[in-house]
Amino acid sequence: MLPDAKIYEPDNPLRYVEFWQNRLEEHNADMTRSPNLVSGEGTVKKRDRVRDIVHDADKLLAFVADMNSLNPSLLEDNNFAQLKTAINERLAVVLSQANE
């Protein structure tokens, strides 16, 4: 994990979750303000993806922080393949749930 991600301090992951929560609130406000323009499935799916990120961001950041603090040299040795795989697997689960 890059040092500037700052996910190891207790309050820092909350800033990421707050960012996505704000994005979700913006999407919801836009959809409420202009319901006739939101008939497209793409707009709803985009909002649902942001909602899923809000829901899972804290867990994902905690998982990544734990992985990196336990095995940083192992992760670096294989270009972070283990971390990338874990993230992709989690994203696949989240996206499949969003499409249900």
N, C-alpha and C positions, 0 to 999 in steps of 0.2 A: 504494500500500500504506500502510496506517495505520502511523504510527511505533511504536505499541505492539506491533505484530506481531513486531518484532525479528528478522526473518529474515536480516538482512544480516551479523550476527556469526556466525562459524563454529560455535559451540556451540549457538546458539539453535534452529536447525532440528532439531537432534538431540532437543531437549526435546519437540517436537511428535511426532516419530517414537516416542520413548519413551512418550509418553502413549498413543498408539494401540497400541503393542506391549503395554502394560499392559492395555489394554481387551481385546485379543485373548486374552491369557493368562487374564483373568477369564472370558471367554466359554468358552474351552476347559475351564477348571476346572469351570464350571457344567455344561457338557455332560457331562463325565466323572462328576461327582458325581451327576447326575440323568439318566441316559441314557433312562429311560422317559418323562420329561417333554419330551425333545428330539426326539420323533418328527416334529414339525411341520416342514414345509419352510421356513416363515418364520424359524424360529430358526436353521436352518442357513444360509439366505441372509444373515441379519443377520451371523452370524459370518464368512461368506465376504466380505462387504463390508468388514468391519473388517480382515480379513486383506489384502485388496487395497489398502486405504488404507495399511496398514503397509508393504506392498511398494512402493507408488508415492509415498508422502508425501515422501520425501527428494528424489526427482527433480522432483516438482511444485513443491516449495518453492524448489529451485534455479532452476527455470525461471521462476517468478514473480519471484524476486529479480533474476535477470538481465534480465527484461523491464522491470521497474520502474527498475532502475538505468540502463538505456539510454535509456528514453523516458518519464520521469515526466510531463512536461508534455503530451506527445501523448496519453498514457493519460487524463489528467484532462480534456482538451478534449472527449472524446466519452463522458464518464461511464464510463470504463474498459471500453468495449464490446469492445475488442480483447482485453483480459485475460479478460473474462467469456466470450467466445467460445472462447478457447484452453482455459480451464478446463473448459467444458462439453464441448468436443470430447474432451479427455483423459478426463473422467469417463465419457463415452459408450463409449469404447474399453474402459476398465476394467470397466464394468458389463456390456458385451457379452461380454467374456472370462469374467467371473464366471458368466454364465448358460449358458456352453457346457458 
